[in-house]
Amino acid sequence: MITPQRLAVGLAVLGGLLCATPAGDARAQSTAGRPWLGLTMDVDSQGVRVGHVIHGSPADAAGMHEGDHLVRVAGTSIAKAADVVHAVAALAVGDRVQIEFTRGRGTQTAQAVLAPFPSQDEMVRMDLVGAPAPVWKDTQVVSGVFPASLAALRGHVVLLDFWATWCAPCRVSIPKLEALQSRYGAQGLSVVGISTEDPADVALFAQRMSMHYGVGADPHGATTRAYGVFSLPTLVVIDKAGKVRDVSVGYDPSGSASLDATVKALLAEPAPGP
């Protein structure tokens, strides 16, 4: 389970899964001018594994892939994720960093040019908007009509909400999503919530919050990582053809009218061809 305390990579590479804060806050300002590589990491039996590579990031441009195992970054041997954090933090925006990694049975090297650390919204939007929505991995039904896969929702407009029971902004946004599902569900809107927490805890919380839309569990965080989510709530807007049209991080009460308008506009679009 991903918890609010987990920092898989650290600010020098990519933030851990946290409760979102308003744009322009102290945390966002603290990243200004810091170098950014653009990947998340996990630790497995083989060492430090690349979990997700942000589309358009330095790591992506260097050809890094999910599943690569990091051996050395900027001359530093990598035994834990913090080693990457420290190696990148010691450099500057524009510096070229050499990355040694294993892929399959072979060892490879790549060169990445570090970029300025983007804001949370910028990071997620560059990773997702305009591209096909990533497939769901290893998700489980918790409550409501939770589809087996994203493909099952083709022809629907989807609001995919990544949330957690401990996240205060999530608790505020959930009734708004429930209202949208009630208002537009018959027209083809599907609100879907995904949490990495224990399914039993999620189910109990969903019942208490009267969440009648589909709620699923992501027990190993595979789908959460596939979407590059590191701050909650994160809402991904997906059109009828399965393409990501918008992403928002955190809860902004002034954005309710805009989201309503976006949903109506997408519902009015023609259904995708076969």
Secondary structure as UniProt FT lines:
FT   TURN            4..5
FT   TURN            11..13
FT   STRAND          18..19
FT   TURN            23..24
FT   HELIX           26..30
FT   TURN            31..33
FT   STRAND          35..36
FT   STRAND          39..44
FT   TURN            45..46
FT   STRAND          47..53
FT   TURN            55..56
FT   HELIX           58..61
FT   TURN            62..63
FT   TURN            66..67
FT   STRAND          69..73
FT   TURN            74..75
FT   STRAND          76..77
FT   HELIX           81..89
FT   TURN            93..94
FT   STRAND          96..103
FT   TURN            104..105
FT   STRAND          106..113
FT   STRAND          115..116
FT   HELIX           120..128
FT   TURN            129..130
FT   STRAND          140..143
FT   HELIX           150..153
FT   TURN            154..155
FT   STRAND          157..162
FT   TURN            165..166
FT   HELIX           168..184
FT   HELIX           185..187
FT   STRAND          189..195
FT   HELIX           199..208
FT   TURN            209..210
FT   STRAND          214..217
FT   TURN            219..220
FT   HELIX           222..226
FT   TURN            227..228
FT   STRAND          231..232
FT   STRAND          234..238
FT   TURN            240..241
FT   STRAND          243..249
FT   HELIX           253..255
FT   HELIX           256..267
//
